Amino acid sequence: MAEKSSDVVIIGAGLIGLATAWRLAADGIQVTVCDPTPGSQTSSVAAGMLAPVTEVEYGEDALLALNLAGVAAWPSFAEELEALTGQSAGLNRTGTLSVAYDVDDAAALHRLADYQRRLGLDVEELSGREARKREPLLAAGVSGGVWVPGDHSVDNRQAVATLLRAAELVGVTFIRQRVARVLTSGTAAVGVQLEDGQSLMADRIVAAAGPWSSQLEGIPQELRVPVRPLKGEILRLRVPEAYRPALHHTVRATARGFSVYLVPRPGGELVVGATTSELGYDTRVLAGGVFALLRDARTVLPITDELELVETVAGLRPATPDNAPILGASGLDGLLWATGHYRNGVLLTPITAQLIAETIRTGVLPELAQPFLAARFGPAQHADARRADTDGEMPKVAR
């Protein structure tokens, strides 16, 4: 079939791919996005928490810096999208309340709050009574809490819809097909082959295929990224008018050692999540997962019993061995990774788009992205990826 060409081809139209496409196209770069079902996979399933503080893990300093940059980028990112499209980007700046149900849960929450304070993060410990003053419908048994004013949430489905519209308005081309393979010439990626056999050539390719990134054909085996699918089930409940708002803030709870989060939406929806299981690409919703989420949700929010269960869905998080994303050089000239965001895909959407777009525009990988190169996973990565870790240099894309 006849070849077509584009400055940049992006593989994957989740939030990361869409935001990167919008940023590049708005700067005058010709962008084509390839995805059979834009915005309908992992990005449509997420709860949309922006939680760099409440999800901080011991020893992940570089990831914390990236996550904090992510949450800081969201307000201006949302404003730009809304100014362009006239649609909401779904940002809810309401803060997050972490709560503990019993004494053991409270002790674990206290240890985490100590660690957060040592990192200089903005947290305030609360008694059970103080937590219930912020959220009156919480269970009487809630024994303590931590208030985190800087952790927010995004209606991920609204964000997807608005990014799709923004990308259309700045001239992004969408090809609703799966990429069958990455085309290479020597040590360079030069385009992609679509499932219908058509070739699409490009100066740069961005692989933003989420949990399917490691499955891309045409990339040498030694350069494939260690991204695996990690299944998560999520529930969507509808709150009756009489109980609205059931929650004023996102609530992250530990109930008898089990974690659950409850994310309210302005329209009366309550998102409850999420399970975690290593089941490959299986997206069936299992009864055990639904039971566990409802059990833990009703422990901390008893009115859960009276809410309408409107959706059960499972998605696949793109996980990596160190829980951090893979950004930048791949070991093939012309191919950049923007994948492996695990639980932080929504949080990191604006900053990932900014970092990848800047790399393509200038040829320099920003310092913030340097710790997240694929080369960190071992010497099998191509020398170009290792070189980018030290000098950040890549050829530029001409407009």
Steps between C-alpha positions, in 0.01 A plus 500: 500500500603863451700659777387806692717724716480716811747692717402296805301181539361422843408141579211505744220748567465484875543815706879497457489459123219753454665765716834457323331523161318818600817664632698422186229589249430828679867583437470443126624141480307258279375219725322174425356285780437130440248321720192294406298634797636837620461563871308180573758278672691566824429874498124444511517263797717700743362676807698813415677570829777759502674362806878556515488545879252233610656240268863577585714191554818471703814558295333625180646852510539548123146378437366731773663798327339403171162440665510837676580666168204312355247630751644852473454492120132402508334840569658685207463190280126489577462874444662478156281208398185671618588829329555318170204262508237664718472165683594408855828314547354333810741637762360493856723689745345377823791343688528146633423349840683180596322313780570199718230271636655317794800550731742303281389694192554825691852400601595432137347832393692682774831347381425609144413854616833521683679401180301751295592779740869404483474546124359848556153407372188685614302264724291549816420216738142484629317312771206281405263776610684760292490271196123458541458879523649522151294203377188456720384176333815307591453205735505567873783248527745710297786552745716763331591677184749709305389805303694561176386828341717465188375160376201535268315303233400513135196354328711295263218439252431871476871564452514245217202659323649848529844390382345327199325825410815706557706268279243529222501880525878525455502265203612164640427217257345185646538160338267253669719198450740295706870536430615158380871577528760772527698537177876528530799571282828398660494644853222749429121485525360656184127436515224255585305240312126499564286188527367553145857486367537872436830661599517837675846657502608754761799693631405406856284228654365521855399166650223578748328164486465451875493134608536390136832685452709187553300323227598736216644298212805615307692618806804279568442268793784648703345848473145409603388659822406303814142624514237251615122526545378523859126451523281726710123488553304818568138565597288801411211579733223760475423706809129587552416869522419465871860398578687743275776571544575166662861614515651846462853375434675195364527249785779244514434248774667208670242269653635205699813499288323529165528811285211661315444843348179690437506783247192726476398666176305829490207334321428253779718210389726324750794299365627217722825320435708312445609140508847391390572166338758344269275336240660606174263663255186362666242780544211293633331647807505231770251464784776486760638837397157667509429346840831619647451857379144520631600342831776753563301798367201431726733454799611864479191646325193309622258665255675307223227239555240749379678614184417370154770283343508624141824360362765240572805514276855372490801670345869429453763718662835516316735390779881496504747327736557822699146644468632799306431602139727448202567825316725604216762315295437138405830389347354546151558840346166667446300298755406647839324326786215660695368202690506302826315759710345230723249670736606853403390532140239770564724683745795502258310583182586873482864466604565199274356684202714801583819295538453294184394802292802696621732212414359482147506876447850564635685168479582521873348270760403716802680430825177406678461204262859373523438247783228330296686387190460138396876458537463481879375143471834358392791484257288337230369842407653657190801732536296796375264467797794489741654804333173693535514431874812715524466771241130497412574570132273383217460624142234766462180480298464781251161667481 
